[in-house]
């Protein structure tokens, strides 16, 4: 079982307004620093919790990615992953993207303390309460729509390019006729 821990650490020095100055937010998984995974999506330079913003988004993404790298629940959803010693990064990213915003809302936004602990068992139970087929269908539909939008955008771009090339040819013919 993995254990994710977060803690805010304050400097002992008081700021001019009398507040403690924040030194940092530290998040670990099994005692080691949690990788932020900004290569997947860069929401924020800092982890944060207690609200639904960019810092909690980055933290949720990092926790979900780390969790899905080894989570057995994924094998329950996808038979092709059973007994696989290495999990495909695309599969890990797929499930991370599918769940990290909900994880942020349901877990991280609700934390009201300076330190916290979440276990992989708690995440397992939370995920089992989700309607996975509906979520996967919605994700698939979103992917299809993005692909359609991309094809439509490419078609419009080609059409505009052809129109512009035609205008340039007409313009060049007019210039050549004027010279003669």
OpenMM code with the backbone's topology and positions (N, CA, C; nanometers):
from openmm import Vec3, app, unit

residues = "UNK UNK UNK UNK UNK UNK UNK UNK UNK UNK UNK UNK UNK UNK UNK UNK UNK UNK UNK UNK UNK UNK UNK UNK UNK UNK UNK UNK UNK UNK UNK UNK UNK UNK UNK UNK UNK UNK UNK UNK UNK UNK UNK UNK UNK UNK UNK UNK UNK UNK UNK UNK UNK UNK UNK UNK UNK UNK UNK UNK UNK UNK UNK UNK UNK UNK UNK UNK UNK UNK UNK UNK UNK UNK UNK UNK UNK UNK UNK UNK UNK UNK UNK UNK UNK UNK UNK UNK UNK UNK UNK UNK UNK UNK UNK UNK UNK UNK UNK UNK UNK UNK UNK UNK UNK UNK UNK UNK UNK UNK UNK UNK UNK UNK UNK UNK UNK UNK UNK UNK UNK UNK UNK UNK UNK UNK UNK UNK UNK UNK UNK UNK UNK UNK UNK UNK UNK UNK UNK UNK UNK UNK UNK UNK UNK UNK UNK UNK UNK UNK UNK UNK UNK UNK UNK UNK UNK UNK UNK UNK UNK UNK UNK UNK UNK UNK UNK UNK UNK UNK UNK UNK UNK UNK UNK UNK UNK UNK UNK UNK".split()
positions = [
    Vec3(0.0846, -0.1183, 0.0000),
    Vec3(0.0000, 0.0000, 0.0000),
    Vec3(0.0889, 0.1244, 0.0000),
    Vec3(0.0591, 0.2153, -0.0941),
    Vec3(0.1324, 0.3416, -0.1000),
    Vec3(0.0685, 0.4417, -0.0043),
    Vec3(0.1531, 0.5299, 0.0476),
    Vec3(0.1045, 0.6353, 0.1359),
    Vec3(0.1547, 0.7692, 0.0822),
    Vec3(0.0601, 0.8573, 0.0515),
    Vec3(0.0907, 0.9925, 0.0043),
    Vec3(0.0731, 1.0873, 0.1224),
    Vec3(0.1754, 1.1713, 0.1473),
    Vec3(0.1694, 1.2673, 0.2581),
    Vec3(0.2048, 1.4060, 0.2083),
    Vec3(0.1326, 1.5035, 0.2598),
    Vec3(0.1617, 1.6421, 0.2282),
    Vec3(0.1771, 1.7229, 0.3548),
    Vec3(0.2653, 1.8226, 0.3479),
    Vec3(0.2878, 1.9062, 0.4657),
    Vec3(0.3333, 2.0453, 0.4212),
    Vec3(0.2741, 2.1468, 0.4836),
    Vec3(0.3205, 2.2842, 0.4627),
    Vec3(0.4214, 2.3146, 0.5725),
    Vec3(0.5318, 2.3752, 0.5346),
    Vec3(0.6350, 2.4109, 0.6313),
    Vec3(0.6500, 2.5628, 0.6282),
    Vec3(0.6459, 2.6246, 0.7460),
    Vec3(0.6544, 2.7696, 0.7566),
    Vec3(0.7887, 2.8118, 0.8145),
    Vec3(0.8338, 2.9270, 0.7713),
    Vec3(0.9518, 2.9865, 0.8344),
    Vec3(0.9095, 3.0387, 0.9713),
    Vec3(1.0028, 3.0504, 1.0599),
    Vec3(0.9705, 3.1038, 1.1919),
    Vec3(0.9658, 3.2556, 1.1921),
    Vec3(1.0137, 3.3160, 1.0849),
    Vec3(1.0161, 3.4611, 1.0720),
    Vec3(0.8763, 3.5138, 1.0374),
    Vec3(0.8386, 3.6209, 1.1046),
    Vec3(0.7103, 3.6833, 1.0754),
    Vec3(0.7259, 3.7847, 0.9629),
    Vec3(0.6274, 3.7906, 0.8763),
    Vec3(0.6256, 3.8905, 0.7697),
    Vec3(0.5844, 4.0244, 0.8304),
    Vec3(0.5952, 4.1315, 0.7519),
    Vec3(0.5602, 4.2656, 0.8011),
    Vec3(0.4158, 4.2741, 0.8490),
    Vec3(0.3281, 4.1973, 0.7837),
    Vec3(0.1869, 4.2014, 0.8232),
    Vec3(0.1562, 4.1102, 0.9421),
    Vec3(0.2590, 4.0450, 0.9978),
    Vec3(0.2416, 3.9621, 1.1156),
    Vec3(0.2135, 3.8155, 1.0858),
    Vec3(0.2015, 3.7808, 0.9563),
    Vec3(0.1729, 3.6414, 0.9199),
    Vec3(0.3033, 3.5611, 0.9091),
    Vec3(0.2937, 3.4315, 0.9313),
    Vec3(0.4090, 3.3448, 0.9097),
    Vec3(0.4345, 3.3338, 0.7598),
    Vec3(0.5610, 3.3384, 0.7211),
    Vec3(0.5936, 3.3258, 0.5795),
    Vec3(0.6023, 3.1777, 0.5424),
    Vec3(0.5399, 3.1421, 0.4306),
    Vec3(0.5396, 3.0045, 0.3838),
    Vec3(0.6750, 2.9688, 0.3236),
    Vec3(0.7317, 2.8601, 0.3687),
    Vec3(0.8604, 2.8162, 0.3153),
    Vec3(0.8402, 2.7155, 0.2024),
    Vec3(0.7427, 2.6298, 0.2134),
    Vec3(0.7211, 2.5324, 0.1073),
    Vec3(0.6142, 2.4310, 0.1402),
    Vec3(0.5747, 2.3591, 0.0368),
    Vec3(0.4794, 2.2507, 0.0506),
    Vec3(0.5514, 2.1256, 0.0046),
    Vec3(0.5501, 2.0250, 0.0857),
    Vec3(0.6231, 1.9034, 0.0544),
    Vec3(0.5261, 1.7867, 0.0463),
    Vec3(0.5372, 1.7106, -0.0612),
    Vec3(0.4511, 1.5943, -0.0800),
    Vec3(0.5404, 1.4750, -0.1093),
    Vec3(0.5143, 1.3651, -0.0378),
    Vec3(0.5929, 1.2434, -0.0571),
    Vec3(0.5012, 1.1258, -0.0860),
    Vec3(0.5601, 1.0237, -0.1463),
    Vec3(0.4940, 0.8956, -0.1629),
    Vec3(0.5889, 0.7927, -0.1040),
    Vec3(0.5436, 0.7258, -0.0024),
    Vec3(0.6261, 0.6287, 0.0711),
    Vec3(0.7593, 0.6904, 0.1149),
    Vec3(0.7528, 0.8167, 0.1586),
    Vec3(0.8703, 0.8840, 0.2128),
    Vec3(0.9620, 0.9488, 0.1108),
    Vec3(0.9364, 0.9297, -0.0182),
    Vec3(1.0195, 0.9905, -0.1232),
    Vec3(0.9423, 1.1039, -0.1889),
    Vec3(1.0117, 1.2096, -0.2356),
    Vec3(0.9408, 1.3208, -0.3000),
    Vec3(0.8574, 1.2743, -0.4198),
    Vec3(0.7364, 1.3255, -0.4288),
    Vec3(0.6463, 1.2931, -0.5396),
    Vec3(0.6860, 1.3753, -0.6617),
    Vec3(0.7054, 1.3096, -0.7751),
    Vec3(0.7410, 1.3789, -0.9000),
    Vec3(0.6203, 1.4572, -0.9504),
    Vec3(0.6391, 1.5836, -0.9910),
    Vec3(0.5249, 1.6672, -1.0295),
    Vec3(0.4618, 1.6323, -1.1644),
    Vec3(0.5319, 1.5632, -1.2505),
    Vec3(0.4807, 1.5206, -1.3825),
    Vec3(0.4364, 1.6374, -1.4686),
    Vec3(0.5134, 1.7441, -1.4685),
    Vec3(0.4809, 1.8605, -1.5512),
    Vec3(0.4932, 1.8305, -1.7005),
    Vec3(0.5601, 1.7201, -1.7360),
    Vec3(0.5701, 1.6822, -1.8764),
    Vec3(0.4343, 1.6392, -1.9332),
    Vec3(0.3423, 1.6012, -1.8469),
    Vec3(0.2081, 1.5629, -1.8910),
    Vec3(0.1212, 1.6874, -1.9028),
    Vec3(0.1263, 1.7711, -1.8000),
    Vec3(0.0513, 1.8974, -1.7980),
    Vec3(0.1109, 1.9848, -1.6897),
    Vec3(0.1402, 2.1085, -1.7230),
    Vec3(0.2004, 2.1999, -1.6260),
    Vec3(0.0957, 2.2995, -1.5783),
    Vec3(0.0322, 2.2654, -1.4683),
    Vec3(-0.0680, 2.3546, -1.4089),
    Vec3(-0.0009, 2.4588, -1.3205),
    Vec3(0.1040, 2.4168, -1.2481),
    Vec3(0.1627, 2.5035, -1.1471),
    Vec3(0.3040, 2.4576, -1.1123),
    Vec3(0.3838, 2.5515, -1.0640),
    Vec3(0.5186, 2.5187, -1.0170),
    Vec3(0.5165, 2.4616, -0.8753),
    Vec3(0.4067, 2.4816, -0.8040),
    Vec3(0.3965, 2.4390, -0.6634),
    Vec3(0.2754, 2.3488, -0.6435),
    Vec3(0.2893, 2.2546, -0.5516),
    Vec3(0.1741, 2.1758, -0.5070),
    Vec3(0.0957, 2.2603, -0.4075),
    Vec3(-0.0340, 2.2332, -0.4010),
    Vec3(-0.1177, 2.3002, -0.3018),
    Vec3(-0.2407, 2.2137, -0.2800),
    Vec3(-0.3180, 2.2447, -0.1764),
    Vec3(-0.4415, 2.1728, -0.1459),
    Vec3(-0.5324, 2.2646, -0.0681),
    Vec3(-0.6596, 2.2239, -0.0549),
    Vec3(-0.7566, 2.3033, 0.0211),
    Vec3(-0.8485, 2.3870, -0.0659),
    Vec3(-0.8335, 2.3819, -0.1962),
    Vec3(-0.9197, 2.4545, -0.2902),
    Vec3(-0.9049, 2.3890, -0.4277),
    Vec3(-0.9773, 2.4375, -0.5279),
    Vec3(-0.9719, 2.3796, -0.6623),
    Vec3(-0.8988, 2.4741, -0.7574),
    Vec3(-0.7686, 2.4811, -0.7465),
    Vec3(-0.6915, 2.5686, -0.8341),
    Vec3(-0.5810, 2.4950, -0.9063),
    Vec3(-0.4842, 2.5722, -0.9565),
    Vec3(-0.3766, 2.5126, -1.0356),
    Vec3(-0.2809, 2.4293, -0.9504),
    Vec3(-0.2496, 2.4731, -0.8301),
    Vec3(-0.1625, 2.3953, -0.7413),
    Vec3(-0.2225, 2.2598, -0.7059),
    Vec3(-0.3506, 2.2559, -0.6651),
    Vec3(-0.4145, 2.1270, -0.6409),
    Vec3(-0.4261, 2.0407, -0.7684),
    Vec3(-0.4430, 2.1050, -0.8840),
    Vec3(-0.4481, 2.0290, -1.0100),
    Vec3(-0.3163, 1.9578, -1.0353),
    Vec3(-0.2047, 2.0293, -1.0138),
    Vec3(-0.0736, 1.9671, -1.0354),
    Vec3(-0.0512, 1.8532, -0.9376),
    Vec3(-0.0928, 1.8730, -0.8141),
    Vec3(-0.0790, 1.7677, -0.7130),
    Vec3(-0.1657, 1.6470, -0.7486),
    Vec3(-0.2893, 1.6701, -0.7889),
    Vec3(-0.3786, 1.5600, -0.8250),
    Vec3(-0.3224, 1.4813, -0.9426),
    Vec3(-0.2710, 1.5510, -1.0420),
    Vec3(-0.2118, 1.4836, -1.1572),
    Vec3(-0.0937, 1.3968, -1.1142),
    Vec3(-0.0078, 1.4499, -1.0297),
    Vec3(0.1106, 1.3760, -0.9844),
    Vec3(0.0719, 1.2523, -0.9031),
    Vec3(-0.0248, 1.2676, -0.8129),
    Vec3(-0.0684, 1.1542, -0.7306),
    Vec3(-0.1330, 1.0475, -0.8188),
    Vec3(-0.2224, 1.0893, -0.9067),
    Vec3(-0.2909, 0.9918, -0.9915),
    Vec3(-0.1931, 0.9188, -1.0836),
    Vec3(-0.0955, 0.9893, -1.1404),
    Vec3(0.0026, 0.9242, -1.2273),
    Vec3(0.0816, 0.8207, -1.1477),
    Vec3(0.1299, 0.8601, -1.0314),
    Vec3(0.2060, 0.7666, -0.9482),
    Vec3(0.1195, 0.6468, -0.9093),
    Vec3(-0.0030, 0.6736, -0.8712),
    Vec3(-0.0945, 0.5672, -0.8309),
    Vec3(-0.1184, 0.4687, -0.9457),
    Vec3(-0.1500, 0.5195, -1.0653),
    Vec3(-0.1847, 0.4320, -1.1771),
    Vec3(-0.0653, 0.3553, -1.2335),
    Vec3(0.0558, 0.3965, -1.1994),
    Vec3(0.1722, 0.3210, -1.2455),
    Vec3(0.1721, 0.1788, -1.1911),
    Vec3(0.1149, 0.1589, -1.0722),
    Vec3(0.1189, 0.0258, -1.0100),
    Vec3(-0.0171, -0.0234, -0.9604),
    Vec3(-0.1218, 0.0529, -0.9742),
    Vec3(-0.2522, 0.0166, -0.9175),
    Vec3(-0.3071, -0.1114, -0.9785),
    Vec3(-0.3469, -0.2022, -0.8926),
    Vec3(-0.4047, -0.3300, -0.9369),
    Vec3(-0.5459, -0.3117, -0.9922),
    Vec3(-0.6132, -0.2041, -0.9515),
    Vec3(-0.7510, -0.1827, -0.9955),
    Vec3(-0.7576, -0.1687, -1.1477),
    Vec3(-0.6530, -0.1178, -1.2089),
    Vec3(-0.6503, -0.1009, -1.3538),
    Vec3(-0.6615, -0.2367, -1.4225),
    Vec3(-0.6022, -0.3382, -1.3620),
    Vec3(-0.6101, -0.4735, -1.4188),
    Vec3(-0.7533, -0.5274, -1.4138),
    Vec3(-0.8310, -0.4817, -1.3160),
    Vec3(-0.9713, -0.5223, -1.3087),
    Vec3(-1.0493, -0.4615, -1.4249),
    Vec3(-1.0085, -0.3419, -1.4685),
    Vec3(-1.0777, -0.2720, -1.5760),
    Vec3(-1.0330, -0.3179, -1.7141),
    Vec3(-0.9062, -0.3565, -1.7250),
    Vec3(-0.8473, -0.3867, -1.8556),
    Vec3(-0.7754, -0.5209, -1.8496),
    Vec3(-0.8378, -0.6229, -1.9050),
    Vec3(-0.7836, -0.7594, -1.9000),
    Vec3(-0.6445, -0.7702, -1.9627),
    Vec3(-0.6156, -0.6868, -2.0624),
    Vec3(-0.4855, -0.6957, -2.1309),
    Vec3(-0.3702, -0.6560, -2.0399),
    Vec3(-0.3992, -0.5899, -1.9288),
    Vec3(-0.2937, -0.5454, -1.8377),
    Vec3(-0.2660, -0.6455, -1.7259),
    Vec3(-0.3445, -0.7533, -1.7177),
    Vec3(-0.3256, -0.8521, -1.6109),
    Vec3(-0.1870, -0.9127, -1.6170),
    Vec3(-0.1245, -0.9227, -1.5011),
    Vec3(0.0077, -0.9844, -1.4852),
    Vec3(0.1161, -0.9172, -1.5693),
    Vec3(0.0937, -0.7946, -1.6082),
    Vec3(0.1938, -0.7215, -1.6864),
    Vec3(0.2907, -0.6535, -1.5900),
    Vec3(0.4214, -0.6876, -1.5979),
    Vec3(0.5163, -0.6295, -1.5031),
    Vec3(0.5407, -0.4802, -1.5280),
    Vec3(0.5266, -0.4376, -1.6514),
    Vec3(0.5496, -0.2966, -1.6854),
    Vec3(0.4220, -0.2404, -1.7444),
    Vec3(0.3789, -0.1297, -1.6910),
    Vec3(0.2579, -0.0656, -1.7398),
    Vec3(0.2943, 0.0363, -1.8468),
    Vec3(0.2236, 0.0320, -1.9567),
    Vec3(0.2430, 0.1245, -2.0681),
    Vec3(0.2164, 0.2678, -2.0207),
    Vec3(0.3065, 0.3604, -2.0541),
    Vec3(0.2916, 0.4993, -2.0095),
    Vec3(0.1643, 0.5629, -2.0641),
    Vec3(0.1238, 0.5235, -2.1855),
    Vec3(0.0009, 0.5790, -2.2425),
    Vec3(-0.1211, 0.5376, -2.1602),
    Vec3(-0.1206, 0.4146, -2.1112),
    Vec3(-0.2307, 0.3675, -2.0264),
    Vec3(-0.2334, 0.4458, -1.8955),
    Vec3(-0.1162, 0.4661, -1.8372),
    Vec3(-0.1070, 0.5422, -1.7120),
    Vec3(-0.1577, 0.6846, -1.7352),
    Vec3(-0.1152, 0.7480, -1.8442),
    Vec3(-0.1601, 0.8844, -1.8755),
    Vec3(-0.3110, 0.8883, -1.8977),
    Vec3(-0.3630, 0.7874, -1.9685),
    Vec3(-0.5065, 0.7829, -1.9978),
    Vec3(-0.5884, 0.7844, -1.8686),
    Vec3(-0.5553, 0.6967, -1.7754),
    Vec3(-0.6306, 0.6902, -1.6503),
    Vec3(-0.6039, 0.8126, -1.5627),
    Vec3(-0.4819, 0.8645, -1.5664),
    Vec3(-0.4502, 0.9866, -1.4910),
    Vec3(-0.5386, 1.1006, -1.5385),
    Vec3(-0.5410, 1.1220, -1.6692),
    Vec3(-0.6220, 1.2318, -1.7250),
    Vec3(-0.7701, 1.2130, -1.6979),
    Vec3(-0.8135, 1.0896, -1.6955),
    Vec3(-0.9548, 1.0605, -1.6743),
    Vec3(-1.0011, 1.0942, -1.5322),
    Vec3(-0.9112, 1.0778, -1.4340),
    Vec3(-0.9542, 1.0886, -1.2946),
    Vec3(-0.8958, 1.2046, -1.2143),
    Vec3(-0.7905, 1.2709, -1.2607),
    Vec3(-0.7232, 1.3619, -1.1679),
    Vec3(-0.8059, 1.4830, -1.1278),
    Vec3(-0.8927, 1.5350, -1.2143),
    Vec3(-0.9746, 1.6505, -1.1738),
    Vec3(-1.0776, 1.6101, -1.0677),
    Vec3(-1.1355, 1.4921, -1.0845),
    Vec3(-1.2300, 1.4447, -0.9827),
    Vec3(-1.1585, 1.4174, -0.8504),
    Vec3(-1.0383, 1.3612, -0.8598),
    Vec3(-0.9588, 1.3359, -0.7393),
    Vec3(-0.9303, 1.4678, -0.6674),
    Vec3(-0.8964, 1.5695, -0.7432),
    Vec3(-0.8712, 1.7026, -0.6851),
    Vec3(-0.9958, 1.7514, -0.6111),
    Vec3(-1.1123, 1.7421, -0.6763),
    Vec3(-1.2367, 1.7901, -0.6137),
    Vec3(-1.2740, 1.7077, -0.4903),
    Vec3(-1.2665, 1.5753, -0.5037),
    Vec3(-1.3151, 1.4874, -0.3963),
    Vec3(-1.2179, 1.4732, -0.2790),
    Vec3(-1.0874, 1.4864, -0.3050),
    Vec3(-0.9889, 1.4675, -0.1978),
    Vec3(-0.9183, 1.5984, -0.1622),
    Vec3(-0.8425, 1.6518, -0.2572),
    Vec3(-0.7496, 1.7613, -0.2251),
    Vec3(-0.8190, 1.8923, -0.1908),
    Vec3(-0.9267, 1.9251, -0.2588),
    Vec3(-0.9975, 2.0505, -0.2304),
    Vec3(-1.0614, 2.0493, -0.0919),
    Vec3(-1.0854, 1.9315, -0.0393),
    Vec3(-1.1524, 1.9181, 0.0905),
    Vec3(-1.0568, 1.9213, 0.2104),
    Vec3(-0.9271, 1.9155, 0.1860),
    Vec3(-0.8300, 1.9136, 0.2966),
    Vec3(-0.8240, 2.0522, 0.3598),
    Vec3(-0.8409, 2.0579, 0.4907),
    Vec3(-0.8406, 2.1856, 0.5630),
    Vec3(-0.7285, 2.1919, 0.6661),
    Vec3(-0.6237, 2.1155, 0.6466),
    Vec3(-0.5151, 2.1145, 0.7447),
    Vec3(-0.3805, 2.1357, 0.6754),
    Vec3(-0.2804, 2.1598, 0.7572),
    Vec3(-0.1458, 2.1856, 0.7069),
    Vec3(-0.0745, 2.0576, 0.6635),
    Vec3(-0.1209, 1.9439, 0.7132),
    Vec3(-0.0617, 1.8163, 0.6726),
    Vec3(-0.1739, 1.7146, 0.6514),
    Vec3(-0.1473, 1.6179, 0.5684),
    Vec3(-0.2491, 1.5181, 0.5348),
    Vec3(-0.1830, 1.3871, 0.4919),
    Vec3(-0.2669, 1.2832, 0.4839),
    Vec3(-0.2207, 1.1515, 0.4406),
    Vec3(-0.3342, 1.0837, 0.3643),
    Vec3(-0.3008, 1.0306, 0.2468),
    Vec3(-0.3967, 0.9557, 0.1650),
    Vec3(-0.3274, 0.8260, 0.1258),
    Vec3(-0.3989, 0.7142, 0.1399),
    Vec3(-0.3397, 0.5851, 0.1044),
    Vec3(-0.3931, 0.5372, -0.0306),
    Vec3(-0.3177, 0.4482, -0.0931),
    Vec3(-0.3635, 0.3904, -0.2199),
    Vec3(-0.4922, 0.3100, -0.1980),
    Vec3(-0.5105, 0.2577, -0.0784),
    Vec3(-0.6337, 0.1843, -0.0468),
    Vec3(-0.7547, 0.2781, -0.0503),
    Vec3(-0.7390, 0.3996, 0.0026),
    Vec3(-0.8469, 0.4983, -0.0033),
    Vec3(-0.8790, 0.5334, -0.1484),
    Vec3(-0.7758, 0.5468, -0.2304),
    Vec3(-0.7962, 0.5788, -0.3724),
    Vec3(-0.8661, 0.4615, -0.4417),
    Vec3(-0.8247, 0.3371, -0.4104),
    Vec3(-0.8917, 0.2180, -0.4653),
    Vec3(-1.0416, 0.2233, -0.4365),
    Vec3(-1.0760, 0.2475, -0.3114),
    Vec3(-1.2173, 0.2502, -0.2706),
    Vec3(-1.2929, 0.3621, -0.3415),
    Vec3(-1.2298, 0.4772, -0.3533),
    Vec3(-1.2915, 0.5910, -0.4226),
    Vec3(-1.3164, 0.5557, -0.5689),
    Vec3(-1.2187, 0.4951, -0.6348),
    Vec3(-1.2336, 0.4603, -0.7766),
    Vec3(-1.3406, 0.3538, -0.7971),
    Vec3(-1.3516, 0.2601, -0.7042),
    Vec3(-1.4543, 0.1556, -0.7159),
    Vec3(-1.5949, 0.2149, -0.7067),
    Vec3(-1.6076, 0.3320, -0.6485),
    Vec3(-1.7386, 0.3970, -0.6378),
    Vec3(-1.7766, 0.4723, -0.7656),
    Vec3(-1.6837, 0.4826, -0.8590),
    Vec3(-1.7080, 0.5564, -0.9835),
    Vec3(-1.7721, 0.4654, -1.0879),
    Vec3(-1.8447, 0.5260, -1.1800),
    Vec3(-1.9052, 0.4515, -1.2908),
    Vec3(-1.8058, 0.4526, -1.4069),
    Vec3(-1.7151, 0.3548, -1.4053),
    Vec3(-1.6074, 0.3531, -1.5033),
    Vec3(-1.6557, 0.3452, -1.6480),
    Vec3(-1.7494, 0.2548, -1.6835),
    Vec3(-1.7916, 0.2506, -1.8241),
    Vec3(-1.8418, 0.3852, -1.8747),
    Vec3(-1.9171, 0.4567, -1.7907),
    Vec3(-1.9674, 0.5886, -1.8311),
    Vec3(-1.8521, 0.6871, -1.8500),
    Vec3(-1.7554, 0.6847, -1.7580),
    Vec3(-1.6396, 0.7740, -1.7698),
    Vec3(-1.5558, 0.7419, -1.8927),
    Vec3(-1.5346, 0.6135, -1.9189),
    Vec3(-1.4562, 0.5750, -2.0367),
    Vec3(-1.5289, 0.6123, -2.1646),
    Vec3(-1.6619, 0.5974, -2.1643),
    Vec3(-1.7406, 0.6365, -2.2816),
    Vec3(-1.7297, 0.7873, -2.3050),
    Vec3(-1.7428, 0.8642, -2.1976),
    Vec3(-1.7313, 1.0103, -2.2100),
    Vec3(-1.5924, 1.0493, -2.2593),
    Vec3(-1.4893, 0.9826, -2.2075),
    Vec3(-1.3519, 1.0100, -2.2506),
    Vec3(-1.3344, 0.9751, -2.3975),
    Vec3(-1.3896, 0.8609, -2.4391),
    Vec3(-1.3797, 0.8190, -2.5790),
    Vec3(-1.4521, 0.9187, -2.6692),
    Vec3(-1.5701, 0.9641, -2.6274),
    Vec3(-1.6456, 1.0611, -2.7075),
    Vec3(-1.5697, 1.1928, -2.7202),
    Vec3(-1.5052, 1.2344, -2.6115),
    Vec3(-1.4257, 1.3575, -2.6147),
    Vec3(-1.3079, 1.3430, -2.7113),
    Vec3(-1.2440, 1.2267, -2.7106),
    Vec3(-1.1321, 1.2007, -2.8006),
    Vec3(-1.1791, 1.2040, -2.9453),
    Vec3(-1.2920, 1.1410, -2.9723),
    Vec3(-1.3476, 1.1405, -3.1082),
    Vec3(-1.3781, 1.2831, -3.1527),
    Vec3(-1.4368, 1.3633, -3.0637),
    Vec3(-1.4696, 1.5016, -3.0983),
    Vec3(-1.3433, 1.5824, -3.1274),
    Vec3(-1.2377, 1.5612, -3.0455),
    Vec3(-1.1108, 1.6316, -3.0708),
    Vec3(-1.0544, 1.5935, -3.2066),
    Vec3(-1.0646, 1.4643, -3.2421),
    Vec3(-1.0150, 1.4188, -3.3719),
    Vec3(-1.0956, 1.4807, -3.4852),
    Vec3(-1.2287, 1.4871, -3.4683),
    Vec3(-1.3136, 1.5497, -3.5695),
    Vec3(-1.2776, 1.6973, -3.5850),
    Vec3(-1.2607, 1.7655, -3.4715),
    Vec3(-1.2245, 1.9075, -3.4745),
    Vec3(-1.0915, 1.9280, -3.5454),
    Vec3(-0.9959, 1.8394, -3.5195),
    Vec3(-0.8644, 1.8509, -3.5826),
    Vec3(-0.8759, 1.8306, -3.7336),
    Vec3(-0.9554, 1.7311, -3.7751),
    Vec3(-0.9740, 1.7070, -3.9192),
    Vec3(-1.0442, 1.8255, -3.9845),
    Vec3(-1.1456, 1.8791, -3.9170),
    Vec3(-1.2179, 1.9943, -3.9697),
    Vec3(-1.1243, 2.1137, -3.9806),
    Vec3(-1.0436, 2.1361, -3.8771),
    Vec3(-0.9478, 2.2467, -3.8800),
    Vec3(-0.8489, 2.2318, -3.9936),
    Vec3(-0.8008, 2.1093, -4.0164),
    Vec3(-0.7061, 2.0850, -4.1260),
    Vec3(-0.7731, 2.1100, -4.2605),
    Vec3(-0.8996, 2.0680, -4.2744),
    Vec3(-0.9723, 2.0888, -4.3996),
    Vec3(-0.9928, 2.2381, -4.4260),
    Vec3(-1.0276, 2.3117, -4.3235),
    Vec3(-1.0468, 2.4571, -4.3385),
    Vec3(-0.9148, 2.5231, -4.3763),
    Vec3(-0.8061, 2.4810, -4.3103),
    Vec3(-0.6743, 2.5365, -4.3406),
    Vec3(-0.6376, 2.5121, -4.4873),
    Vec3(-0.6600, 2.3900, -4.5371),
    Vec3(-0.6298, 2.3575, -4.6772),
    Vec3(-0.7135, 2.4430, -4.7712),
    Vec3(-0.8424, 2.4587, -4.7383),
    Vec3(-0.9314, 2.5384, -4.8215),
    Vec3(-0.8847, 2.6834, -4.8267),
    Vec3(-0.8470, 2.7390, -4.7122),
    Vec3(-0.7992, 2.8773, -4.7072),
    Vec3(-0.6691, 2.8918, -4.7854),
    Vec3(-0.5825, 2.7913, -4.7736),
    Vec3(-0.4552, 2.7946, -4.8448),
    Vec3(-0.4786, 2.7910, -4.9961),
    Vec3(-0.5707, 2.7031, -5.0413),
    Vec3(-0.6029, 2.6967, -5.1842),
    Vec3(-0.6587, 2.8294, -5.2337),
    Vec3(-0.7496, 2.8869, -5.1525),
    Vec3(-0.8114, 3.0146, -5.1908),
    Vec3(-0.7046, 3.1228, -5.2014),
    Vec3(-0.6147, 3.1262, -5.1045),
    Vec3(-0.5067, 3.2268, -5.1054),
    Vec3(-0.4145, 3.2058, -5.2251),
    Vec3(-0.3810, 3.0798, -5.2556),
    Vec3(-0.2961, 3.0509, -5.3721),
    Vec3(-0.3640, 3.0932, -5.5006),
    Vec3(-0.4953, 3.0702, -5.5102),
    Vec3(-0.5712, 3.1106, -5.6286),
    Vec3(-0.5695, 3.2625, -5.6416),
    Vec3(-0.5892, 3.3334, -5.5291),
    Vec3(-0.5855, 3.4801, -5.5303),
    Vec3(-0.4485, 3.5307, -5.5746),
    Vec3(-0.3430, 3.4650, -5.5264),
    Vec3(-0.2076, 3.5058, -5.5660),
    Vec3(-0.1844, 3.4826, -5.7145),
    Vec3(-0.2345, 3.3712, -5.7676),
    Vec3(-0.2190, 3.3443, -5.9115),
    Vec3(-0.2910, 3.4498, -5.9931),
    Vec3(-0.4136, 3.4845, -5.9514),
    Vec3(-0.4911, 3.5871, -6.0219),
    Vec3(-0.4167, 3.7208, -6.0144),
    Vec3(-0.3620, 3.7517, -5.8965),
    Vec3(-0.2870, 3.8747, -5.8772),
    Vec3(-0.1624, 3.8781, -5.9673),
    Vec3(-0.0903, 3.7670, -5.9746),
    Vec3(0.0305, 3.7581, -6.0593),
    Vec3(-0.0052, 3.7734, -6.2059),
    Vec3(-0.1174, 3.7154, -6.2480),
    Vec3(-0.1604, 3.7301, -6.3886),
    Vec3(-0.1904, 3.8751, -6.4185),
    Vec3(-0.2587, 3.9423, -6.3255),
    Vec3(-0.2926, 4.0840, -6.3441),
    Vec3(-0.1670, 4.1689, -6.3521),
    Vec3(-0.0694, 4.1424, -6.2681),
    Vec3(0.0567, 4.2184, -6.2705),
    Vec3(0.1300, 4.1942, -6.4006),
    Vec3(0.1358, 4.0705, -6.4471),
    Vec3(0.2051, 4.0372, -6.5715),
    Vec3(0.1367, 4.1031, -6.6915),
    Vec3(0.0018, 4.1096, -6.6880),
    Vec3(-0.0696, 4.1733, -6.7969),
    Vec3(-0.0437, 4.3231, -6.8003),
    Vec3(-0.0313, 4.3852, -6.6837),
    Vec3(-0.0040, 4.5279, -6.6772),
    Vec3(0.1350, 4.5600, -6.7337),
    Vec3(0.2292, 4.4715, -6.7116),
    Vec3(0.3667, 4.4926, -6.7592),
    Vec3(0.3748, 4.4832, -6.9118),
    Vec3(0.2888, 4.4044, -6.9723),
    Vec3(0.2940, 4.3854, -7.1172),
    Vec3(0.2338, 4.4970, -7.1896),
] * unit.nanometer
topology = app.Topology()
chain = topology.addChain("A")
for resn in residues:
    res = topology.addResidue(resn, chain)
    for name in ("N", "CA", "C"):
        topology.addAtom(name, app.Element.getBySymbol(name[0]), res)
